Amino acid sequence: MMSLRSCVGKDAQFIVGVHKPCFDVKNLRNQDYFASLGQLEDGTVIDNRVNFPEEDLHEAGADIIYEIANPFPFRGTTYINSAWADIKAACPDDIRISKPKPCSLLQNFEQSGGAGSIGIKDKRALLDMLPHPLCIALAQASTDPEELMLLSKKSCRILFDPETLTPVGIGYKKDRHNRISPDIHDHELFEVLVNNRYLPDDYKNTMVLKPGVQGSNEITGEYRSEDGNTHVFEYLRRNSYIPWGHFASNMANDAIRYSTHDLSLDDMKGIRHLYYQRAFVRLASELGVSLPDKRACFTPIALETLRETLQTKLKQTPGPALKFDNTLWGWNFGYGYAQSGHRLHASHQMIHQQNAMVPKHVKTRSGQNIPSFSCGDLVGDFTRQYRTVTGKKFFSTYLAAIQNNTRTDGSTKGESSLVLVEDDHIILFVPKAQISEWELQIMAKTACGNIIEADQNLRNSLDNAILMAVKTLESLGADLVTAIEFSKRFDSTNSDQHLLYSFIPRLPYAPDTFSEAQLRWISGCYPEDFAHTCRMAIKQFK
């Protein structure tokens, strides 16, 4: 019989493996290498004799390790170290990253020198003395707007208003082929600076936010709230790393947002509205559905009417032959660049989301059509396998398992719920098997597999839950978060695939290593305790 590598049992109970290691080790060392390691304050010598035992070894009871297969087998397996997790279970409110303290080289220099304030020339000279790695580190960590403004002048040529001395533009130059490009002296420093929220807004606007400053990408959509506080631009990325181009929804330069705590629900609705609108309009073109001639943003009512028309077309028999039959959506929140030169995250603007359409097929060199990849296909393939093996629908079973959850460590003390927020349409929760120690997920509670099947009420719930997820993670100290969508093909007949969103923080103490490359996700926290901490955080900002 075919086996399933999933923690979702057919009885709607999570399956948790428990390793209780005990083992013998034959000692094969040739020699002893005794040495003094140091000493205590009273002079007692500390040596390394414990490292060189005489006999064979016996471990009667090493740390208990919990092994939890991901609900979706293609995402691997999570291993929770009980020794680490038990400490956090005792104080779940301590599950957070401390906010970084204020950082300013110039202010520290002034305070330590004792000679009063230093002049602007001396400040520039001090910053000019920094080796490039230290300059990058300062641009990343500094909370001093003056310091960041001085560093920005090192990164590129900035033009200033002669009267107000405020930045009004950047310098441009021509290469030997007469092509125009920004006069950027240090690209790494430039990228770090424009993503530092403490850089003054007029510098952000001049260096990275003003339409056109990022290049010739056309603005093909725009959303404004009625009160004017929300303004979002949709940029077309023609030459994209995603085949057939993609779109980026960025907060406009008159609605600057660098933190999720500055992001309103109207902002999120605007960003997501442009995603829905672009996908609906592109599908309408494929299905031959006429669109208004007027160049304007769809109203929510008009967008829902268009979606219902598309649904009717897709349900016709025989179904339409689509060239593009799925969406791709993601969000890289936050930017990180290490002084060693390693880029830690991919945001080019903190509050932006990207979307594209995925083709149904791609041609090989010989002209053969092969399926084009979409991560949602992996979900669909598994749900069909689950139904075959268990006779149960996967997502309804998964939802029941979440509701029936008991603590991973088997304790009757402490929180047991994985749910953060839910309504009639969606559930925001901590997955039982996290691929990042702080992963969150959003799932549609009904059999809605993509945004074409999602009515306005469900889309509103999704928008609100997405905002709540990233706000929760940032409030706990996560400043680098990747969010992705798993969606069903528009023409799929699979009735057991629900929209799923995953929010994956990059934590400072947990870089991907060989374990993660093997899809073995190491965690030091029980998901139930992290869920408790998230609920407490939500109470603070709701």
MOSULGI-V205782 format. One record per backbone hydrogen bond with DSSP energy under -1.0 kcal/mol. CO is the residue of the C=O (numbers start at 1). NH is the residue of the N-H. Records with the same first field share a line. If there is no record, write none. Layout:
BEGIN
CO->NH  NH
END
This chain:
BEGIN
4->6
7->9  15
9->12
13->9
17->67
19->65
21->62
23->59
25->57
35->48
38->46
40->43
44->40
46->37  38
48->51
49->52
57->25
59->23
64->82
65->19
66->80
67->17
68->78
72->75
73->76
76->70
77->521
78->68
79->523
80->66
81->85
82->86
84->88
85->89
86->90
91->94
92->95
94->96
103->143
104->108
105->109
106->110
107->111
108->112
109->113
110->114
119->123
120->124
121->125
122->126
123->127
124->128
125->129
127->130
131->135
132->136
133->137
134->138
135->139
136->140
137->141
138->142
144->148
145->149
146->150
147->151
148->152
149->153
151->155
152->156
155->185  186
157->171
159->168  169
161->165
166->161
169->159
171->183
173->181
175->178
179->175
181->173
182->184
183->157
186->190
187->191
188->192
189->193
190->194
193->196
196->199
200->204
201->205
202->206
203->207
204->208  209
205->210
210->213
212->215
218->236
221->234
223->232
225->228
230->225
231->252
232->223
233->250
234->220  221
235->248
237->246
238->240
242->245
246->237
247->355
248->235
249->353
250->233
252->255
259->262
264->268
265->269
266->270
267->271
268->272
269->273
270->274
271->275
272->276
273->277
274->278
275->279
276->280
277->281
278->282
279->283
280->284
281->285
282->286
283->287
284->289
294->296
299->303
300->304
301->305
302->306
303->307
304->308
305->309
306->310
307->311
308->312
309->313
310->314
311->315
313->316
323->360
325->490
326->358
328->356
329->485
330->354
331->483
333->481
334->347
336->344  345
338->341
342->338
350->352
351->251
353->249
354->330
355->247
356->328
358->325
360->372
362->370
364->367
368->364
370->362
374->377
376->380
377->381
378->382
379->383
380->384
381->385
382->386
383->387
384->388
385->389
386->390
387->391
393->397
394->398
395->399
396->400
397->401
398->402
399->403
400->404
407->410
418->430
421->428
425->445
426->423
427->443
428->420  421
429->441
436->439
440->503
441->429
442->501
443->427
446->448
448->499
449->488
455->459
456->460
457->461
458->462
459->463
460->464
461->465
462->466
463->467
464->468
465->469
466->470
467->471
468->472
469->473
470->474
471->475
472->476
473->478
474->477
476->97
480->506
481->333
482->504
483->331
484->502
486->500
489->492
499->444
500->486
501->442
502->484
503->440
504->482
507->510
513->517
515->520
516->519
519->77
521->79
523->81
526->530
527->531
528->532
529->533
530->534
531->535
532->536
533->537
534->538
535->539
537->541
538->542
END
